[in-house]
Amino acid sequence: MNCQQRIGSHNIARLIRELPNSSSQDRDVWAKQVVSNEISLSELIPLLSLEYKVASRTLWLLSQIALEDPNCMQPQLPAIYNAFTSKHIRGGEASIVNQWLICGVPIEMESVCINQLSTWLASNEINITTKTRAIKVLLSLVEKYPELKIELRAYLERLREDNDKAFSKFAEVME
């Protein structure tokens, strides 16, 4: 898929108006339209710098686009992550982890991803669902780099001691 057609400024303006009150069903329809019309995802990334409700729903929309076409989404992951980190969209960690889980981590982001996921795993601010998905992403990365497997196992062991029972149980199973 090409993923290069422009979305148009009038459609971007409409999206900015409708995203704050959008439902999952709305975003699912938009995701399907973006993929079927081969819309350039680079036009959506600037929306991540707007007000919280637009930015957070844009992250959600991008996750739904990833479900529709991970191959079209993967090249945009570095730009999406950079936009997220520059604005730090509260709760957006879940979307970033989902996108990495669905699309895979671009090779140029692997070290950044490993560091970021490790930070999120250690944070009390990150929910258990995001942490469990983060572990899945890390496990897929250590498959490529077996020398990191022992280090990840030791890290998860330390985290199990510091986290709640649900996380500890999941981390134990994932090892």
C-alpha positions in Angstrom: 0.0 0.0 0.0 1.2 3.5 -0.9 -0.1 5.5 2.1 0.7 8.8 0.3 -2.6 10.5 -0.7 -3.2 13.8 1.0 -6.1 14.1 3.4 -6.8 17.8 2.7 -7.0 20.7 5.1 -10.8 20.7 5.2 -10.8 17.1 6.3 -8.1 17.8 8.9 -10.1 20.7 10.3 -13.2 18.4 10.5 -11.1 15.7 12.2 -9.9 18.3 14.8 -13.5 19.3 15.5 -14.8 15.7 15.8 -12.0 13.9 17.5 -12.6 15.2 21.0 -16.0 13.7 21.2 -15.4 10.7 19.0 -16.3 7.2 19.9 -14.3 4.1 19.2 -16.8 3.3 16.4 -16.1 6.7 14.8 -12.4 6.2 15.0 -12.8 2.7 13.5 -14.6 4.1 10.5 -12.0 6.8 10.1 -9.2 4.3 10.4 -10.7 2.1 7.7 -11.1 5.2 5.4 -7.5 6.3 6.0 -6.3 2.8 5.0 -8.6 2.2 2.1 -7.9 5.7 0.6 -4.2 5.3 1.2 -4.1 8.6 3.2 -0.6 9.8 4.3 -0.3 9.3 8.0 2.2 12.1 8.3 -0.7 14.5 8.0 -2.1 13.2 11.3 1.1 13.5 13.3 0.8 17.3 13.8 -2.5 16.7 15.6 -0.5 15.2 18.4 0.7 18.7 19.4 -2.8 20.0 19.8 -5.0 20.2 22.9 -5.2 17.0 25.0 -8.5 15.6 23.8 -7.5 16.0 20.1 -4.0 14.6 20.8 -5.1 11.6 22.9 -7.8 10.7 20.4 -5.4 11.0 17.5 -3.2 8.4 19.3 -6.2 6.2 19.7 -7.0 6.7 16.0 -3.4 5.8 15.0 -3.7 2.6 17.0 -6.8 1.7 15.1 -5.1 2.4 11.9 -2.3 0.1 13.0 -4.8 -2.6 13.5 -6.1 -2.0 9.9 -2.7 -1.9 8.3 0.4 -2.4 10.4 2.8 -2.2 7.4 1.5 1.3 6.4 1.8 2.4 10.1 5.2 1.1 10.9 7.3 3.7 9.0 5.5 6.5 10.9 6.2 5.0 14.4 9.4 7.1 15.0 7.6 10.4 14.2 4.6 9.4 16.3 6.8 8.5 19.3 8.8 11.8 18.9 5.6 13.8 18.8 4.3 11.9 21.9 7.5 12.6 23.8 7.7 16.2 22.9 4.1 16.9 24.1 3.9 14.0 26.6 0.2 13.2 26.1 -1.1 11.9 29.5 -2.0 8.2 29.2 -0.6 8.0 25.7 1.9 5.4 26.8 -0.8 2.7 26.2 -1.2 3.8 22.6 2.5 3.9 21.9 3.0 0.4 23.4 0.0 -0.9 21.4 1.4 0.5 18.2 4.8 -1.2 18.9 3.0 -4.4 19.8 0.8 -4.4 16.6 3.4 -3.1 14.1 6.7 -4.2 15.6 9.4 -1.8 16.6 11.3 -0.2 13.7 15.0 -1.2 13.9 16.1 2.4 14.3 14.0 2.7 17.4 14.9 -0.6 19.2 17.3 0.9 21.8 15.0 3.8 22.5 12.1 1.4 22.8 13.9 -0.9 25.2 14.9 2.1 27.4 11.4 3.6 27.3 9.6 0.3 28.0 12.0 -0.4 31.0 11.2 3.1 32.4 7.4 2.5 32.0 7.6 -0.9 33.6 9.3 0.6 36.7 6.8 3.5 36.9 3.9 3.5 39.4 2.1 5.8 37.0 1.6 3.2 34.3 -1.3 0.8 34.5 -1.0 -3.0 34.5 -2.4 -3.5 31.0 0.2 -1.2 29.5 2.9 -2.9 31.5 1.9 -6.4 30.4 1.9 -5.2 26.7 5.3 -3.6 27.3 6.7 -6.9 28.5 5.3 -8.6 25.3 7.1 -6.0 23.2 10.3 -6.5 25.1 10.1 -10.2 24.8 9.7 -9.9 21.0 12.8 -7.7 21.0 14.9 -10.1 23.1 14.1 -12.8 20.6 16.2 -10.8 18.1 18.9 -10.2 20.7 19.2 -13.3 22.9 22.0 -11.7 24.9 19.4 -9.4 26.4 17.2 -12.3 27.6 19.1 -12.8 30.8 19.2 -9.1 31.5 15.4 -8.9 30.9 14.7 -11.9 33.2 16.7 -10.3 36.0 15.0 -6.9 35.5 11.5 -8.5 35.6 12.5 -10.4 38.8 13.4 -7.1 40.5 10.2 -5.5 39.2 8.1 -8.4 40.5 9.3 -7.6 44.0 8.2 -3.9 43.7 4.8 -4.3 42.0 1.4 -5.5 42.8 0.3 -9.2 42.6 -1.3 -8.9 39.2 1.9 -7.6 37.6 4.1 -10.0 39.5 2.0 -13.0 38.3 2.0 -11.8 34.7 5.8 -11.1 34.8 6.4 -14.6 36.2 4.4 -16.2 33.4 6.1 -14.2 30.7 9.6 -15.2 31.8 
